[in-house]
Amino acid sequence: MDEPVTGRITGIRELPGERFTVILESGEKLTISASAYVKFGLFTGKVLNSEEIEQIEAENLLSKIDLSALRYLSIRSHTKKELKLKLLKKKFPASGIDTVLNKLESMGYINDENTAGYYVAELQRLKKEGKDLILSRLIKKGLSRQVISKTMEKVFSEEAETDNCRTLARKKYQMLRGKEKDEIKALKKLYDFLLGKGFSYELIKKVINELKTDSFPEFD
């Protein structure tokens, strides 16, 4: 009895998202894009040589990487570096990841400047974080210095930062007043809290002085 021809296509199934599953006689299933389907001229019964199978397997790998990347992006926007790290953890090869991410970037699915802008606005408006902490978070996301600088100049508001520092300082001190009778210790805890939120020493000093002289005269 003749050995089965493992390169023969025994079935093709169309999938959502312009993808196809190609089933080989060996039982192997390969998922490829619609463009690859047309490129290789695939049809049931076609016999593929080893080179064609290798090329289709490469397309299959890129398709898997692409699908994983799009799943992450469907949850929230990611920087290019964030996506690469997540895909590397899934054991995909770096070369394939770079190919897919460059394609997604050219299509507008990945845009580091937009992602950074949304992120800075969220951190400042909702979490009321200071400039130093925001910069640290942007660096950890793998953004370039150019993108970070451009984003901070465009989105970050020093006026909003000062207002946030004042708001947090007042709320925190009201909590500390009921727990800490020693004014020096209360101020130290307030300072450490604001520093941890990413505000600069100069801004913290300014805000605490305002609290001491205006809002909370008992500090005098």
CORWOQUI-V286541 format. One record per helix or strand. SS is the DSSP state (~ for helix, > for strand). FROM is the first residue (numbers start at 1). TO is the last residue. If there is no record, write none. Layout:
ss=SS from=FROM to=TO
ss=SS from=FROM to=TO
//
This chain:
ss=> from=8 to=15
ss=> from=19 to=24
ss=> from=29 to=33
ss=~ from=34 to=39
ss=> from=47 to=47
ss=~ from=50 to=75
ss=~ from=80 to=89
ss=~ from=94 to=106
ss=~ from=112 to=125
ss=~ from=131 to=140
ss=~ from=145 to=155
ss=~ from=158 to=177
ss=~ from=183 to=196
ss=~ from=201 to=215
ss=~ from=217 to=219
//
